């Protein structure tokens, strides 16, 4: 695995209570971000008692002058249809100001629309709709989207990306609880088992897998899931998962979302 190496200059992660901290570098509009999301979801389901994580937005628009896409305060009604490739990244940082869980929910919903290709997520008006779907405080989100604090948070992510010399997206940097130690950078995308093996080696012990969640617990934790993703988490055939999902759909517990490329499932909206 040639793209795994120690960072040349250790960068101290925040104080953590779990032994491992993951910095996950993604461009939310990149297809590989969807694949990384699936890997990280499974890692959370099985081993999140060993690690905490932070998503670092690493858009390739590093030369962008944020003043060109930032307003002072709220956007006016006449500007609701403006679009820009950097808007999804800014929206994620604005959502983070309402808390990590809120931002995670918003990003899941954002990626759902990316996968299904249902909306133009570069549109400001669309991002407001997604914020509403994600149960964010819309007034706060609108104000934060155009704030200096959000712009600084986004610039901070770009700074971390440069400081850690992240030259391939997605990438993951593993830190242990000893802030004196160097981080272990994994550039690019690998099979799930690679990330598990790295956790095992960093902890220097056999990992204890969490008990598998029920279907209800899985859908309450993640906004949408594909059939294949559920099959991988439960380590059962896709055909068995499809039977269970169809049964739950008939019971009006979940609903199916699909386009010509993918099928997703989510808790049925009331």
C-alpha positions as MATLAB code, in Angstrom:
seq = 'XXXXXXXXXXXXXXXXXXXXXXXXXXXXXXXXXXXXXXXXXXXXXXXXXXXXXXXXXXXXXXXXXXXXXXXXXXXXXXXXXXXXXXXXXXXXXXXXXXXXXXXXXXXXXXXXXXXXXXXXXXXXXXXXXXXXXXXXXXXXXXXXXXXXXXXXXXXXXXXXXXXXXXXXXXXXXXXXXXXXXXXXXXXXXXXXXXXXXXXXXXXXXXXXXXXXXXXXXXXXXXXXXXXXXXXXXXXXXXXXXXXXXXXXXXXXXXXXXXXXXXXXXXXXXX';
ca = [
       0.000    0.000    0.000;
       2.290    2.700   -1.309;
       0.048    5.618   -0.405;
       0.325    5.058    3.351;
       3.048    6.978    5.161;
       3.837    8.984    8.263;
       3.413   12.730    8.128;
       6.800   14.434    7.981;
       5.878   16.999   10.630;
       3.506   15.870   13.398;
       0.362   17.973   13.721;
      -1.386   17.625   17.070;
      -5.066   16.661   16.837;
      -7.588   17.996   19.366;
      -7.709   16.412   22.815;
      -9.590   13.156   22.408;
     -11.189   10.611   24.735;
     -11.065    7.632   22.343;
      -7.629    6.263   21.408;
      -7.790    7.091   17.675;
      -8.772   10.279   15.836;
      -9.545   10.192   12.100;
      -9.280   13.210    9.828;
     -11.317   12.385    6.709;
     -10.480   14.616    3.741;
     -13.192   14.763    1.080;
     -14.563   16.895   -1.694;
     -18.337   16.524   -1.150;
     -19.042   16.821   -4.864;
     -16.604   14.041   -5.830;
     -18.009   10.569   -6.536;
     -15.281    9.007   -4.392;
     -16.714   10.860   -1.396;
     -19.769    8.600   -1.677;
     -17.570    5.503   -1.612;
     -15.649    6.854    1.368;
     -18.928    7.547    3.152;
     -19.930    3.883    2.819;
     -16.603    2.711    4.225;
     -16.728    5.131    7.149;
     -20.330    4.227    7.953;
     -19.440    0.558    8.270;
     -16.371    1.447   10.330;
     -18.589    3.483   12.670;
     -21.113    0.656   13.006;
     -18.456   -1.905   13.898;
     -15.640   -0.005   15.605;
     -16.596    3.550   16.537;
     -15.872    2.777   20.198;
     -12.209    3.058   19.193;
     -12.197    6.339   17.299;
     -13.614    9.789   16.808;
     -13.619   11.491   13.418;
     -13.627   14.846   11.735;
     -14.544   15.593    8.125;
     -12.216   18.115    6.477;
     -13.657   19.736    3.354;
     -10.946   19.637    0.711;
     -12.497   21.166   -2.367;
     -10.142   21.612   -5.302;
     -11.144   25.273   -5.592;
      -8.179   26.315   -3.471;
      -7.600   29.529   -5.393;
     -11.167   30.722   -4.981;
     -11.638   34.185   -3.496;
     -14.373   33.513   -0.962;
     -15.429   37.132   -1.035;
     -16.860   36.487   -4.489;
     -19.330   33.949   -3.148;
     -20.008   35.350    0.315;
     -22.570   37.898    1.327;
     -22.702   40.125    4.357;
     -25.419   38.474    6.394;
     -28.411   36.883    4.676;
     -28.875   36.452    0.951;
     -31.776   38.402   -0.462;
     -34.746   36.754   -2.149;
     -33.536   37.922   -5.547;
     -30.321   35.942   -5.093;
     -31.852   32.599   -4.154;
     -31.170   31.023   -7.555;
     -27.460   31.810   -7.699;
     -25.143   28.794   -7.994;
     -21.461   28.145   -7.447;
     -19.377   24.933   -7.193;
     -18.108   25.950   -3.747;
     -21.577   26.435   -2.223;
     -21.980   22.805   -0.986;
     -18.685   23.055    0.905;
     -19.686   26.360    2.493;
     -23.108   24.920    3.376;
     -21.491   22.027    5.260;
     -19.362   24.437    7.290;
     -22.445   26.572    8.012;
     -24.311   23.469    9.200;
     -21.397   22.574   11.494;
     -22.037   25.750   13.459;
     -25.260   24.078   14.644;
     -23.338   21.051   15.909;
     -21.528   17.990   14.610;
     -24.622   15.775   14.576;
     -26.603   18.384   12.653;
     -23.795   18.768   10.109;
     -23.556   14.975    9.717;
     -27.301   14.813    9.039;
     -27.060   17.656    6.522;
     -24.120   16.056    4.712;
     -25.954   12.723    4.480;
     -28.944   14.446    2.923;
     -26.659   16.395    0.583;
     -24.976   13.198   -0.602;
     -28.361   11.537   -1.062;
     -29.203   14.171   -3.664;
     -25.768   13.797   -5.253;
     -26.287   10.036   -5.617;
     -29.840   10.310   -6.934;
     -29.066   13.370   -9.065;
     -32.385   14.860   -7.983;
     -31.289   18.452   -7.417;
     -28.634   20.944   -8.371;
     -26.734   21.019   -5.093;
     -24.611   23.944   -6.285;
     -27.715   26.144   -6.063;
     -28.186   28.236   -2.950;
     -31.965   27.743   -3.034;
     -31.467   23.965   -3.215;
     -29.129   24.042   -0.230;
     -31.818   25.895    1.733;
     -34.267   23.113    0.816;
     -31.777   20.466    1.967;
     -31.223   22.366    5.220;
     -34.989   22.306    5.774;
     -35.151   18.574    4.970;
     -32.356   18.046    7.507;
     -34.271   19.923   10.242;
     -31.691   22.674   10.572;
     -32.587   26.051   12.022;
     -33.114   27.856    8.701;
     -32.669   31.386   10.040;
     -29.389   30.394   11.647;
     -28.262   28.490    8.556;
     -29.047   31.446    6.267;
     -27.121   33.859    8.458;
     -24.196   31.477    8.918;
     -23.921   30.682    5.202;
     -22.924   34.264    4.503;
     -20.886   34.822    7.658;
     -17.199   35.480    8.120;
     -17.082   32.639   10.667;
     -18.176   30.100    8.047;
     -15.706   31.498    5.520;
     -12.905   31.192    8.092;
     -13.953   27.608    8.934;
     -13.806   26.674    5.249;
     -10.443   28.384    4.824;
      -9.225   26.502    7.923;
     -10.115   23.179    6.267;
      -8.189   24.180    3.151;
      -5.257   25.196    5.362;
      -5.262   21.809    7.145;
      -5.361   20.082    3.749;
      -2.254   21.985    2.658;
      -0.428   21.595    5.992;
      -0.915   17.819    5.976;
       0.157   17.711    2.333;
      -3.032   16.012    1.185;
      -2.572   15.624   -2.555;
      -5.221   12.990   -3.235;
      -8.911   13.098   -2.344;
     -10.269   11.276   -0.442;
      -7.584   10.646    2.159;
      -7.650    9.671    5.823;
      -5.119   10.610    8.507;
      -5.025    8.452   11.651;
      -3.765    9.946   14.926;
      -3.345    8.054   18.174;
      -3.877    9.540   21.630;
      -0.178   10.406   22.029;
       0.068   13.868   20.501;
       3.830   13.453   20.203;
       3.403   10.726   17.586;
       3.170   11.371   13.872;
      -0.097   10.865   12.019;
      -0.503    7.998    9.573;
      -1.757    9.287    6.225;
      -3.649    6.982    3.863;
      -3.956    8.655    0.471;
      -6.718    7.522   -1.849;
      -9.455    4.935   -1.456;
      -8.969    1.335   -0.314;
     -11.027   -1.694    0.597;
     -12.742   -1.619    3.984;
     -10.431   -4.260    5.435;
      -7.410   -1.979    4.951;
      -8.804    0.639    7.346;
      -9.667   -2.054    9.901;
      -6.126   -3.416    9.683;
      -4.664    0.063   10.255;
      -6.833    0.492   13.373;
      -5.660   -2.913   14.600;
      -1.994   -2.052   14.071;
      -2.279    1.379   15.702;
      -3.997   -0.096   18.749;
      -1.692   -3.134   18.736;
      -4.475   -5.530   19.687;
      -7.329   -7.498   18.243;
     -10.414   -5.354   17.744;
     -13.757   -6.166   19.332;
     -16.596   -5.589   16.893;
     -19.746   -3.888   18.202;
     -22.945   -5.951   18.116;
     -24.756   -5.520   14.826;
     -27.612   -3.005   14.932;
     -31.165   -3.871   13.977;
     -32.598   -2.546   10.724;
     -34.474    0.110   12.705;
     -31.294    1.212   14.481;
     -29.376    1.323   11.204;
     -31.968    3.514    9.489;
     -32.242    5.819   12.500;
     -28.482    6.341   12.381;
     -28.052    6.913    8.641;
     -30.365    8.899    6.423;
     -30.303    6.628    3.355;
     -28.701    3.271    2.646;
     -28.206    1.186   -0.478;
     -29.057   -2.509   -0.617;
     -25.409   -3.428   -1.149;
     -24.297   -1.243    1.767;
     -26.690   -2.995    4.157;
     -25.580   -6.402    2.874;
     -21.937   -5.513    3.593;
     -22.717   -4.273    7.109;
     -24.691   -7.420    7.979;
     -22.422   -9.749    5.940;
     -25.411  -11.416    4.319;
     -26.440  -11.920    0.664;
     -28.032   -9.016   -1.202;
     -31.059  -11.226   -1.955;
     -31.716  -11.661    1.772;
     -31.474   -7.916    2.357;
     -33.850   -7.218   -0.555;
     -36.471   -9.560    0.933;
     -36.287   -7.809    4.298;
     -36.385   -4.331    2.757;
     -39.381   -5.156    0.567;
     -41.179   -6.570    3.593;
     -40.495   -3.410    5.551;
     -41.626   -1.296    2.609;
     -44.967   -3.152    2.551;
     -45.242   -2.431    6.277;
     -44.835    1.290    5.417;
     -41.658    1.518    7.508;
     -39.284    2.499    4.714;
     -39.488    3.826    1.180;
     -37.470    3.255   -1.961;
     -35.659    5.993   -3.896;
     -34.118    5.139   -7.243;
     -32.809    6.392  -10.537;
     -31.305    4.524  -13.475;
     -28.027    3.953  -11.585;
     -28.822    3.312   -7.940;
     -31.495    2.270   -5.436;
     -31.585    3.805   -1.958;
     -33.805    3.139    1.049;
     -34.823    5.472    3.856;
     -37.336    5.709    6.698;
     -40.720    6.518    5.199;
     -41.539   10.200    5.517;
     -44.793   11.006    7.297;
];
